[in-house]
Amino acid sequence: MAKLPELFIDEVRHKADIVEVIADYIPLEKRGRNYFACCPFHQEDSPSMSVSPDKQIFHCFGCHEGGNAFSFVMKYLHLSFVESVLLLAQKYGLDIPAGDYQQQQKAPVAPHMQALFDTNDWVSKLYQQVLTSPQGEQARQYLLEQRQLSEATLQAVEVGFAPREHLLPAFLASRELAITDAMQLGLVHGQETQSKYDAFFGRIVFPIWDVDGRVVGFSGRIIDAADHEKPKYYNSPESPIFQKGKVLYFLNKAKDAARRQKFLVLTEGVMDVVAFVNANVLGTVASLGTAFTMEQAKLIKRYVNTAIICYDGDLAGRKATLTAAKLLEQQRIEVKVAYLPDGLDPDDYAKQFGEQALQTLIQEPISLLEFKYRSFRTGLQLNNYEDRKEYLVRVLQELANNSDPIEVELYLQRLAAEFEITFVTLQQQLAALQTHQASPSRIPVAMPIQQQTHKRYRKEEIAERHILFALATSIEYAKRYQQELNFLYDDQLRAIAYYILSAYREHEQLEIRDLIEYLRDEPELAKIFSEIMYGYDQEMINLAYFTDCIATVKNRVNDDQIKELEAKLKLATSEDEKLGYFLEIMKIKQK
């Protein structure tokens, strides 16, 4: 395999802005000079990862991961160094030098897994081709006329049609694709000794992609009234490349729009997404009709900090909204709700009120608290005393967890007016609930990040870390270090200093992100280096302070030498030996 040219690596490193790179994968929030996010490399509730645009590095104060743009991409996407360089080169439109390393832009896939991806890809192309043929005329009419979808929508979702003629077995054979792979993927049914038939026959078929745009499964829907006895929808079964709880339909195409608009719309099924695409509402995904999972919440967190849930307006949809909201909030995602009238799904709503109304529904979502205020009524008869009491208790329990005093007071006023209960009575009941929830046994005590990660360093240890920071900022400091000390007590800091000096032998000027590359084969040293670089600012180092730090370490060296000589002096037997050790001690003390 060819080695990437160092000049090309340097070009990519200096072109790749670390804030832009990391923002492609996780949401960042600006605070002062730096950006912060919840670290994707360990579980946490409060942001402890900081990204410095000035130094072009990131550092997590929780798990101590850190590095430059290459380091982040390598760890986040599980890529090699070469793959990370090539990925960022593509992102920034740089010409990749010729060489066989170009084949490594994606992590290798096991041959059997690749065969499954290839099978799905070819089947998707076949079904799309059938839809535009005479065999697909009925399906096209259904989509364009009955579902009122545009040609642009059909192309965007890449919908196809599986005809009743069971074309798939012969098509697979013509492409030399294994029928056993198609059976494992749920594309073909039939026993080993019997003839095989298309699992999706007579259905319009939507490909389901993973976040990288590979077809991992399909969702099919019947279109002929004669098939009413069949299930309306048929989805691919789970397979080695498809786990429903880990995939969000259309995320590969929605993620860029979601980043731009800073929110993502979450729906239940494929046809919901299709309705939104048809209404030109971008950034919409679906949980494929299954129970929303924590893995799916984490996928959303990669791209946005806000999710708008638009589930069906029935009892099941209301309950599913609450379940999904709970998981999203655990990932520190703000939840809003596009509230559909009772009994309607997004497609019904668009047909009944128009596509503009569907757009407005997303543009003007309600808060999660307002959704609960409305949905808690579902199934209750509020003219009944017990039901009314149950509703009030549920709303007050939600308000007890709310930290916004203005919002709490507004809802208490609404409750008081609607149910003809005094405001004071509601306040008292709320206070009782808050007192109960705040009992010591129920409050988890979390140590602040600064406390968790703070470590006490001795005077000489602090001096060595400052020396290392100075070395990384200027070759002049590096020269003085070599002339006056050229030693650090800490083995790891001494090793990092060695790498820095080696780098200066090749370049007179270096940035922090450049130096990290010299440590890419030493991940533990890279972590320590990024932590030190993140902890100090250029203004903290000047020649006088650097000289003091050198003196501090020198004094430690001298003290240790004196202790060693004094121990030898005590053990010396001859007067000449004792005199020699004494003179050496005096010489060191006079330095």
N, C-alpha and C positions, 0 to 999 in steps of 0.2 A: 504494500500500500504506500502511495506517495505521501510525503510529509508536506503539510501546509507551509507555504513560505512565511517566514517570520514577518516580513513587511506586510503581507496580507493580513496576518493576525493582528498586527499593530493597527492597521487601517480599520478593521472591524471594531476593535476595542475602543478606538477613539471616536468612531462614528456612532456607536451604540450608546444612547443615553440611558442610564440605569433606571431613571424614573419611568421613562417610556416603556422600557423592556418589562419591568416588574408590573406596571399598570396593565399590561396585556393579559396578565394572569390573575392578579388579585387587586381589589380596589384599594387605592391609597388616599389618605386624607392629609392635607397640608397643615402643618402646625409650625409656625415660625419659618425657619430656614429649611427644615427637613420635612419628610413625609413619613406617615406612620400607617401600620396595618397590623391586623392579627397575623402572627407568623404561621405560614402554611406547613411548617416543619414540625410543629408540636401542637397539642390541643391547648387552647387558651381562650379566655373570655374577654380579656382586655388587650388592646394593641401593645405589643412589646417589640415589634420589629420596626426599625427606623431606616430610612433610605436618605442618603446625603447626596443631593445633586452637585454640591461643591466638590466633594471627595470622590464621587462616583463609586460609592460602596454602600452595602447594606450591612446591618448588624442587628441580631436579635438579642435583647437583654435577658430573655428567658432561657432559651436553649443554647445561646452563644453561636448559632450559625452566622456566617458572614462571608463577605467576599465582594467580587465585582459582578458585572452583568453576566459574564460567562458562568461564574460560580452558581448564580441563582438559577439560570436556565438548566444547567447540568443537573442540579439537585431536584428542581421542581419537575422537570420532564424526564428524569432518569436517562440523560444523554451522556455520551462521551464528550471529551473536550472538543474533538474535531467536529462532532455533530452540532455542538452548541455554536461553534464559530460559523459553520455553514448556515445554520438556521438564522442567526442574526445578520449574516451577510445578505441572505435573501430578503429579510425584513427591510433592510436599508438599501436595497437595490444595487448592491455591489457585485461586480463581475467576479465570478469564482474562477480561479486559475484552473487550467486543464489538469486532470489527474484522476486516478481511480477513487480518491476520497470522496468524490461527488456522489458515489453510490451509497454513502453512509449518512445521508441527510435525514433518514428516518431510522429509528431503532429497528434492528432486524426482527422479523416475525418468523416463528417456527413454520416449516414447510406445510404441515397439515393445516395450521391456522390460516396461512396465506391461501391455501386451496379453498377453504371455506369462504374467505373474503372474495376470492375470484368468482366462485360459483354465484354468490349473491349479486355481485356486480353484473355478471352476464345475464342473469335472470331479470334484473331490473331493466337492463337495456332491451331485452326481448319484449317485456310487457309494455314498455313505452312505445316500441315500434308497432306492436299490435294495436295499440290505441289509435294510431294514425292510419291504420289499414281498414279495409272494408269490414274485417272481423270486429273491429272496435267501434263501428259506427253507433251502435246502440249505447255503448258506454259513453262515447263523446257527447251524444245528445243528452244523456242523463246529467253529465257534469256541466255542460254549457247551458242547458235550458232548465232542467229541473232544479239543479243546485245553483244555477245562476253564477257560475264561475267564469272568470275571464281566461283567455288564452295565456296571458301572462302568468296567471296563478297556476294553471296546469303545468307550465314550464318550470315555475319556481319550485313546486313541490315534486316535480318529476313523476307524476302519477302515470300508471300504466293500466293494462287490462289483461286478465288471464282468461282466454276464451274457453268455451266448453269442449273444444276439440282435443284437449290434453296434449298440447304441443311439447311440454317440457321434457319428457323422457328422450324423445328423438333429438331435441335441441341440445340437450346435455351431451348426448353421444356424439353429435356433430362437432362439438367443441372439445371433445375428449375430457369432459368433466365427469367425475365419478358420481354415479347414481347414489352411492352410499353416503357421500357428502350431502347431497340434496335431501336425502331422507333424514340425516342427522339435523339438518337445518329446518326441517318441517315443510319443505317445498314440495316434496313428493310423498304420497302415501301408497301403501300396498305391502303385502307380505313378500318375503324373499322369492317364493315360488310362483307368485302371481304377477299379473301385469300391473304396472305402476300408473298412477294418475296424479294430475296436478291438485295440490291441496287447496289452491286459491281459485279453482276454475269457476267462471261465471262472476267473478268479483273485480271491482276496480281495486288496484293495488298501489299502496303508497310505500316507497322504500323508507326504512328507518336507518338513520346514520348514527355513528358514534361522533364524538366531538371532533375527530380528525377527518370526518367526511367519508368514512368507509361504510358501505352498506352492511349492517349487522342483522337486519331482519326486515319483516314486512307487516303491513296492516291492510287487510282486505275487507271490503264492504260489498254486500249484495246489492244489485241494482234492479233485479227482475222481481216483480210481485209474485211470480210463480215459485220463487225460492223462500217464501215467507216462513216456511217451517224450519229453515236453517237459521243458525245464529246470525244476527245482523252483521257482526264483526268476527273476523278470524285473524288472530295475530300469530306471528311466528312463535313457536315454543322456545324456551331458553336453550341455549347451546353454548359451546365453548367460546363463541364470540358475542353472545347476546344474553345479558342479564338485565331484565326489565328495570329492576330497582336501581341500576347504575347508569341508565341512559335517559336523557331527556330528548324527546322528539323535536327535531328542527334546530337544536342548539348550535350545530355546526354552521347554520346559515343565519341564526339570530344573534349570535354573540357579538358581532361587530356593531350592529345597530344598538344592542343593549348597552354596550360600553359608551357609545356616543350619547344616548339619551339618559344614561345613568339609572335605568331601571329595566326590569325584565317582566314580561307578562306570563304568568303560569296558568295553563288551562289543563283540562282533564284528558282530552283525546285528540287524535289526529285531525278529525273534522273540525274541531274547535280552532286549531291552528290554521287550517285551510281557510276558515271563515275570516279570521283576522288578516291573513295574507291577502285575501281577496278585497278586504276593506283598506288595504295599504297600512295596516297597523304593524309596524316592524318590531322585532325583538320579542317574539312570542314562541313559547315552547309548551310541550305537553308531557305529563307524567304517564301517558299511555294507559290511562284508565285504571292503573293499579294504585295501591296505597302509596302515597308519597313517602320517600325514604330519606334518611339522613345523608346517604351518599348523593342523592339528587340535590339536597339542600347545599351540600358542599360544592357541587358543580356550579350552582348559581352564585355562590359566594366568590368563586374565582373571578367573576366578571362584574358583579354589581353589589351595591349595598342596600338596594331597595327592590322588592318584588311586589307586583300587583297580581293578586290571585283572582282569577275569573272562572270559578267553577259553576256548575249547573245550579239553577235556582230552585232546587228541590231539597227535601230534608237530607238526603244522602250528600248532596253537594255542599250544604251548609255545614254538616258535620265534618266532611272532608276538608273544607276550608280551615276550620279550627285546628284540625290535626296537622295540616301542612304548615299553618302559621306558627304552631308551637315549635316545630322542627326548624323553621327558618329563623325564628327569634333566638333559638339556641346557637345559631351561627352568626348572631348579631346582625341579622338582615332586617331592615325596617319593612314591615308588612302593611300594605294597603289592599283594599278590596274593591273590585269592580262589581257592584251589586246588581245581579240580574233579578228581574221580577220572578215571582213564583212560577215554577214549571218551565222556564225557558232556558235554553242553552245559547251560546254565542251565535250559532248559525240561525236559530229561530229568531233571536233578537234582531239580527241584521235584516232578515227577511221581513219582519213585522214592522220595524221602525226605520230601516235604512242603514247603509254603511256609515253615514255621517254620525248617526246616533251611537253606533258601536265605537267609533273613534272617540266621541265625547265621553263615553263610559270609561275609557282608559285615561283620557285627559283629566277627568274629574272624579278620581276614586275617593272612597270614603276611608276613614281611619279604621284600624282593626277594632278599636273600642266601639266605634259607631256600629260596625258590623255585628259585634256581640250584642250591643244594645237592641238591635233589630232582630237578630236571629234567635236570641234566647226566648223570644215569644213563640217560636215555631212549636206547634203541638200543645200549646197551653191555652186554656180558656181564661182570659184575664178578668172576666166578670165573676170567676170562681175564686173564693177567698184563698184556698190552699195554693192554687196555681199562681195567683197574684203574689202571694207571699214568697213562693219559690222563685219567681222571676226577680223580685226585688232583692232577695238574698244573693242570687247569682250576679246581678249587676253590681251590688255593693262589694262583693268579693273581688270583682275585677277592679273597682275603683280603689280598694284597699291596697292593691299592688301598683297603683299609678303614682308616679312621682311628680306629675304636673298639677300643682294646686289649682290653677285656673281651670283646667279641663275637669278636674274633680268637682269643683264648685258648680260649673255649668251643668254637668250631668245631674248633680243633686237637685239643682233648681228644676230641671226637666222632670225628674221623678216626682218631686214635690207637687208640681203643677198638674201632672197627668194623673197621679194617684191620690191627690188631695190629702197628702201627708205633710205635716209641718217640716220645714227645712231643718229645724233643730233636732227633731226626732231622727231624721236620716243621718245627720251629723253624728249623733250619739251612737247610733248603730254602727256607722262606719268606723268611729274611733274604737269601739269595742273589738271590731274585726282586726283593725290594725294592731291593737295591743296584743291580741292573741297570736297574730302572725309574727310579731316582733319578739316573742318570748325567746330567751337565750338559747334554748335547746333547738330552735328552728332557724337560727341565723348562722349561715356558714361564714367563718371568719377567714378572709383571704389576705395574705400578707402582701403589701405593696411590692411591685416589681423591684423598686430600688432596694428594698430591704432583702428581698429574696436573692438578688444577684450581687449585693454589695459584699466586698471582701476587704478585710483590713490588710494593708501592705506595710511592711517595715520601711523605714526611711530609705535604706539603700535599694529596696525593691522598687519603690516609687521612682527613685533616681534612675534606675536601669530602664524602666518603662519610658521615662521622659527622654533618655538618651536614644532609645530605639526609635521613638517618634521623630526626634531631631534628625537621625540618620536618614529616615525615609523622606524628609522634606528638603534636604540640601546636601549636595556632594561636599560642600565645605565643612559641614559638621562631620561627615564621614571621614574626611581627611584628618581632622583634629582627633577624632576618636581613635584612629589607627596610630597616630603619633603619640598620644598622651595616655591611652589606656589599652585599647585592643583586647578587652576582656570584659565579660559579664558573668556574674555568679550563676544566674539562672540558666540551666542548660538549654531550654527551649528558646529563651531570648537570645542567647549567644548564637544558636543555630540560625535564627532569623537574621541577626546582624550579619552573619556570614553570607547569607543569600543576598542581602542588600548590597554589601560590598562587592559581591560578584556581579551584580547588576550594574553597578557604577563602572565596572571595568569595561562594560560594553556601551553604556550610555551615560553622558554627563548630566542629562536632565531626565527625570523620571516622575511620573504621576503615581499616586497610591494604587490606582487600578492596574498600572503596569507591574508594580512590584508584586502584587498578588499572583500574577502569572508565574513568577519564579517559585512560588510555593504550591503550585497546583498539584504536585505529587506528594505534598505533605499537608493533608487536610487539617490535622490538629494545629500545626504551626500557622496555617492560614487563618484559622478561627481566632487564635491568640492575636495575630497581627491585625486582623480587622477590628477586634475589640479595642486594641490600643489606639489604632488610627481613628476609631470613632470617638474615643474618650477624650481626645485632646484637640485643641485648635491651634493654628499657626501662631496666633497672638500669644499663646502661653509659653513659647520658646524664644529666647534671645541668647546672644552669646554669653552674657554674664550668668544667666541661669544654667545654661548648658555646662559652663565651666564649673559651677557649683555642683552640678550632678556628677560630673567626672570626679571632682574632689571627694564627694561623698562615697563613691564606689572605691576610689583609691584608698581612702581612710579605712574602709572595711578591709581591703586587701592588706594594708599595713598592719592593722590590728590583728588580723589572723596570722600574719607572718611573725609578729612580736610574740603572740601566744605560743606559737609553735617553737620559737627560739627559747622562750622562757621555760617551756617544758623540757627542752633539751639541756638548758643550763642547770636545771635541778638534778638531772641525771648524770651530768658530766662529772668525771672523777679526777681529771688532771687540771692543774691550774691553767695550762695553756688553752685547753678546750673551753674552760669557763671564761677566760679572757676573750677568746675569739667570739663566742656567742654574745658576750656583753657588748663588744664593739659593734657587732652587727645590729644589735637592738638599738644602740645609740644612733647609729647611722640612719636607721629607718625613722626614728623619732625626729631626727633633725631635717627630714625631707620637707 
